[in-house]
Amino acid sequence: MGQIKFLTDRNLGKLTKWLRMLGYDTVYYTGNIDRSFLREGVKEGRIALTRRRDMARRHFSGRMFIVHADKVPDQLSGVIDEFSLEFDTKRLFTLCLTCNEKLKDIPKADIKSRVPPYVFQTQNNFRICPQCQKIFWPGTHRNNALLYLKQHNLFHLP
Ligand SMILES: [Zn+2]
């Protein structure tokens, strides 16, 4: 089964980060929201997410979803419902939030000089973005993300 992939327009920066955080491959398109935006989506089999309501009138062979909600949790909720997205803890934080690249495991010994001493002492699993070289580890970000999802009743998490 092919993994669902998204293309977001430049008005959806926060939604983009949330989708990546949840493990959904999402390309953030910073160009004009026009025909080339839609073409980009079709090219890679991505679902185009846009705030531009008038895009619905365009002739378009790919899949598109107009994001009507203004608030980020409502936007995320709309996308989750529309595409029946599932919550999978194994996929959480597997993509770089900035680059959309798949993170790679990196041995603890290799990152000693690159993370704060407290983090090095208390964490054992580290991952790196092959593109921006940023180091990631499960920590407060993960807990905060889960809390946010629960608070907004997304995925109906217990
Ligand atoms: Zn990166």
Residues whose N, C-alpha, C, O or C-beta is under 5 A from the ligand:
A	BS01	ZN	C96 T98 C99 C129 Q131 C132 Q133
